[in-house]
């Protein structure tokens, strides 16, 4: 018996954890990174495929100085998890850091496509440092997406004019320039934007019109050591958003309201 499985049993040999309701076990597994959840499959037959029913996937990877077999192992692991996913995906997160992880970055496109086909609702992406990534066009027309959080380091080449996210309620970390016009977000409640130093405040009314139900707006300006908050705006008070109150994956911090 492995050291991991020993913790499942009580002193009299009875497996009380495995006898818990499936919904409770899935909730427990959803609170840990996916690579730990998958490891529970060795505990017993009850646990073998339980991880595949967890509605949230949190992938974490800290790359070494060069692309090596460890990077490839991480890619293979994510491929394996997505291939064997038995239910829809409510939340998926990628937290990847490393000086040379192009192998991982090149796979993000297809991983997100799989999540979208599984009706994903919440997406977190934090990958640094990376060149601009080509994210799938389906991401910006995903009807099930309610929350999208992009790392400040992340850029993408999808024109904003092609975006249509009718059920999006929370958008964070999007770079916004004066020559960009935000698409209509009919149900957006919270918006965090990163704007250039020379941002023109005359565009603020147009920005607000793009989200008629907006309750909270925070603008950030890029500076040498990070970003500074420029403009906090709250018109209707804080409202509960999808995913709030749940565990936020490592490395992701909600921008202040």
PyMOL commands that set and color helices and strands:
alter all, ss='L'
color gray80, all
select helices_A, chain A and resi 3-6+22-30+34-42+50-53+69-83+102-117+137-141+160-162+201-209
alter helices_A, ss='H'
color red, helices_A
select strands_A, chain A and resi 56-62+91-97+122-128+147-150+170-176+190-195+216-223+226-234
alter strands_A, ss='S'
color yellow, strands_A
deselect
rebuild
show_as cartoon
